[in-house]
Each structure stands twice: as structure tokens, then as C-alpha cells.
Amino acid sequence: MVNAKNEQIMDLDAHIGQLEGQVEERDNILGERNDEIAHLGQQLNALQVQLEDALDHIDMIEAQQE
């Protein structure tokens, strides 16, 4: 009976170790995704600035043609 409980504890410990590994892997994936989202956000902001500059330039050209 003691051996059966010890085996059960060892099995549970092994399962906990496996789950901890999965959680760590998930955390790494989430971290990578968050980094990518932040990078995409920076790119979007840069594109918005470029768009605003282009629209200002178009306005300037149109004003010169009047």
C-alpha cells in the first residue's frame, strides 16, 4: 500500500513537471506574441505618421494650385 502511494505520488510529480513545462512554453509563446504585437504597433504608428505627412503634402500642393 505504501509503495502504491509512493508510485502515485511519483506519477503526480511527473505530471506536475510536465504541466509546468507546458506553462513555461505557453508563457514563452505569449511573450513572443506580445513582442510581435508591440512591434506591429510601432510600425502602425510610423505608417500613420507617414500618412499624415503625405496628406499634409497633398494639401500643400493643392493649395499651391489654387
N, C-alpha and C positions, 0 to 999 in steps of 0.2 A: 504494500500500500504506500509506503514511504517512497519507494522507487517510482511508482506510478505518478505520485505527486511531483517528485523531482523532475521526471520526464515532462510532465505537463508544464511545469514552471520553465524548463529549458525551451520547450516549444513556444511558449508565450513570449519569452525573452527574445527568441529568434524572430518571431513575428513582429515584435515591437521594433527590433533593429531594422527589419525590412520596411516597416511603415515610416520610421524615422528617415531612412534613406529616400523614400518616396517624397516625403515632405521637403527634405533638403533639395531634391531635384526640382520639385514644383516651385520652391522659393527661388531657385536659380533661374528657372524659365520665366517666372513673373518679373524678376529683376531685369532680365534681358528685354522683355517686352516693354517694361516701364521705361528703360533707357531708350528703346527704339521710338516709343511714343513721344518722349521728350525731344528726341532728335527731329522727328517729323513735325512737332510743334514749332521748333526753331526754324525749320525750313518753311513752314507755312507763314510764319511771321515775316521772314525775309521776302517771300513772294508777295505778301501783302504790301510791304514797303515798296517793292519794285513796281507793283501795280499802281499804287498811289502816285509814285514818281512819273510813271508813264501817262497816267490820266492828267496830271498837272502839266506835263509837256504837251499833251494834245490840246489842253485848254489854252496854253500859251500860243501854240501855233494857230489855233482858231481865232484867238484874239488879234493876232498879227494880220490875219487875212481880212479882217473887217475894215 
